Amino acid sequence: MNAPTVWKPQPGPQEKAIRASFVDELFYGGARGGGKTDTLLGLWAAHVVECGQHARGIIFRRTYPELDEIIERSRQMYNGMFPGAEYKVGSHTWHFPNGAMLRLRHIETELDADHYQGHSYSYIGWDEITSWNDLKPYHRLKACLRSAYNVPNKQIVSTGNPGGPGHNEVKAYFIDPAPEGQLIEGKDGMTRMFIRSLITDNKILLRNDPGYIN
């Protein structure tokens, strides 16, 4: 059995994203292989350390089978970063030694988002957000970014590749209003930022799989 991975962000966009925990809505997007899932999970890990027992998170994929990859990667990362952390298969939930909790869920339609109305999370993740047809589920659940405790840096983080059914809407919301790396404020008072990820920034992947780009 391989030793647990002790993850740390790579220099470049991943480090930039980890430092951007002050942004309400962060979109980390770009070419395949840019380390987007690692960044999504890494930002949650930083949130656990910062917020402790009151950290409550949820990460969505569009369908349940699509969660398999993120579940496996979370095991590789969190078993090394948080000794004693436990992933409960039946509830699809991570429990951390300091009391923090992360749920892994799927939402296929806007109506599915209704199941989460009334929930409170200090961290909400959307993995491959361009795979949804539109941003209606995303916007519906923005109201869930809240906490009864004084949790700093509550955040919604999304990742995505170019293309997919939601490409145009994601581009219009996150990318068109401002250049990459620029903080903007929406009409609802929430700040958002786009950080571009490139395959050439993922030195670990290219070292382990030199033929990946081909």
C-alpha positions in Angstrom: 0.0 0.0 0.0 1.3 3.5 -0.9 2.0 5.9 1.9 -0.6 8.6 2.3 -0.1 11.8 0.3 0.9 14.9 2.2 -0.4 17.5 -0.2 0.8 21.1 -0.6 -0.1 23.5 -3.4 2.2 23.8 -6.4 3.8 27.2 -7.2 1.6 29.3 -9.5 -2.2 29.2 -9.8 -2.7 26.7 -7.0 -0.8 28.8 -4.5 -2.6 31.9 -5.7 -6.0 30.1 -5.2 -5.1 29.0 -1.7 -4.2 32.6 -0.8 -7.5 33.8 -2.2 -9.6 32.4 0.7 -10.9 35.9 1.2 -12.9 35.8 -2.1 -16.6 34.9 -1.6 -16.9 33.2 -5.0 -13.7 31.7 -6.6 -13.6 30.1 -10.0 -10.5 28.0 -10.7 -10.7 27.0 -14.4 -8.8 26.1 -17.4 -7.3 23.2 -19.4 -7.6 19.6 -18.2 -4.8 18.5 -16.0 -4.4 21.9 -14.3 -4.9 20.4 -10.8 -8.4 21.7 -10.3 -9.8 18.9 -8.1 -6.6 19.1 -5.9 -7.2 22.8 -5.5 -10.8 22.4 -4.5 -9.9 19.8 -1.9 -6.8 21.8 -0.8 -8.9 24.9 -0.1 -11.2 22.9 2.1 -8.2 21.5 4.0 -7.0 25.1 4.6 -10.5 26.0 5.7 -10.5 23.1 8.2 -7.2 24.3 9.8 -8.4 27.9 9.9 -12.0 27.4 11.2 -11.7 24.3 13.3 -14.8 22.5 14.7 -17.2 25.0 13.1 -16.1 24.3 9.5 -19.0 22.7 7.5 -18.4 22.0 3.9 -20.1 20.4 0.9 -18.8 19.6 -2.6 -21.1 18.8 -5.5 -20.7 16.9 -8.8 -23.5 16.7 -11.3 -24.0 12.9 -11.0 -23.1 10.5 -8.3 -20.7 8.3 -10.4 -18.7 11.5 -11.1 -18.0 11.7 -7.4 -15.8 8.6 -7.5 -12.7 10.4 -8.6 -13.0 13.2 -6.0 -13.7 10.6 -3.2 -10.5 8.7 -4.1 -8.4 11.8 -4.4 -9.7 13.1 -1.1 -8.7 9.9 0.6 -5.2 10.2 -0.8 -4.9 13.7 0.5 -6.7 13.8 3.8 -5.4 10.6 5.2 -2.0 12.1 5.0 -2.9 15.7 6.0 -5.3 14.8 8.9 -4.4 11.6 10.8 -7.6 10.2 12.3 -9.9 11.8 9.7 -12.6 9.3 8.6 -14.6 9.0 5.4 -18.0 7.3 6.1 -19.0 5.6 2.9 -22.7 5.2 3.9 -23.2 9.0 4.3 -20.5 10.1 1.9 -19.1 12.4 4.6 -15.7 13.2 5.9 -15.3 13.7 9.6 -12.1 15.4 10.8 -10.4 15.1 14.2 -11.1 18.7 15.1 -14.9 18.3 14.5 -15.0 19.7 11.0 -17.3 17.9 8.5 -17.3 17.7 4.7 -20.2 16.2 2.6 -19.8 14.9 -0.9 -23.0 15.1 -2.9 -24.5 15.3 -6.4 -27.1 17.6 -7.9 -28.4 17.0 -11.5 -31.1 19.7 -11.7 -32.2 22.9 -10.1 -35.0 21.0 -8.4 -32.4 18.8 -6.7 -30.9 21.9 -5.1 -34.1 22.3 -3.1 -33.0 19.3 -0.9 -30.3 21.6 0.5 -32.4 24.7 1.1 -32.0 25.7 4.7 -28.6 24.1 5.2 -25.7 26.1 6.4 -22.2 25.7 5.1 -19.0 27.7 5.5 -17.5 26.1 2.3 -19.3 25.1 -0.8 -17.6 23.4 -3.8 -18.7 22.8 -7.3 -16.4 20.4 -9.2 -16.6 20.8 -13.0 -19.3 23.4 -12.9 -19.4 23.7 -16.7 -21.0 20.2 -16.7 -24.3 21.6 -15.4 -26.6 23.1 -18.0 -26.7 26.4 -16.3 -25.9 28.2 -13.0 -29.4 28.0 -11.5 -28.5 25.3 -8.9 -25.3 27.3 -8.1 -27.2 30.6 -7.5 -30.0 28.9 -5.6 -27.6 27.5 -3.0 -25.5 30.7 -2.5 -27.9 31.4 0.4 -26.5 28.3 2.1 -23.1 30.0 2.6 -23.6 31.0 6.2 -22.8 29.9 9.7 -24.2 30.4 13.2 -20.7 30.8 14.4 -18.0 33.4 13.7 -16.4 31.5 10.9 -13.9 33.5 8.8 -13.6 33.4 5.0 -16.8 31.5 4.1 -16.3 30.6 0.5 -17.8 29.1 -2.7 -15.2 27.5 -4.9 -15.9 26.2 -8.4 -13.7 24.4 -10.9 -14.3 23.8 -14.6 -12.8 23.0 -18.0 -13.7 25.0 -21.2 -16.6 23.5 -23.0 -19.6 21.6 -21.6 -23.2 22.7 -21.5 -22.6 25.5 -19.0 -19.6 27.0 -20.7 -21.2 30.2 -21.9 -23.0 31.0 -18.7 -19.9 30.3 -16.5 -17.8 32.4 -18.8 -20.3 35.3 -18.7 -20.5 35.2 -14.9 -16.8 34.7 -13.9 -14.5 35.5 -16.8 -16.0 38.3 -19.0 -16.6 40.9 -16.2 -12.9 41.2 -15.3 -9.4 40.0 -16.2 -8.0 36.9 -14.6 -7.0 37.5 -11.0 -9.0 40.7 -10.6 -11.5 40.9 -7.7 -14.9 42.2 -8.6 -18.1 42.7 -6.6 -21.5 41.5 -7.8 -24.8 43.3 -7.3 -25.5 41.0 -4.3 -22.4 42.4 -2.6 -20.4 39.1 -2.9 -16.9 39.3 -4.3 -15.7 36.9 -7.0 -12.5 36.1 -8.9 -11.3 33.9 -11.8 -7.9 32.1 -11.5 -6.7 30.4 -14.6 -5.2 26.9 -14.4 -2.9 25.5 -17.1 -1.6 22.0 -17.7 1.9 23.5 -17.8 1.5 24.7 -14.2 1.0 21.1 -13.0 4.7 20.0 -12.8 3.9 16.9 -10.8 1.5 15.5 -13.4 3.9 16.3 -16.3 6.8 14.7 -14.4 4.7 11.5 -13.6 3.1 11.3 -17.1 5.3 13.1 -19.7 2.9 12.0 -22.5 -0.2 13.6 -20.8 -0.4 16.6 -23.2 -0.2 14.4 -26.2 
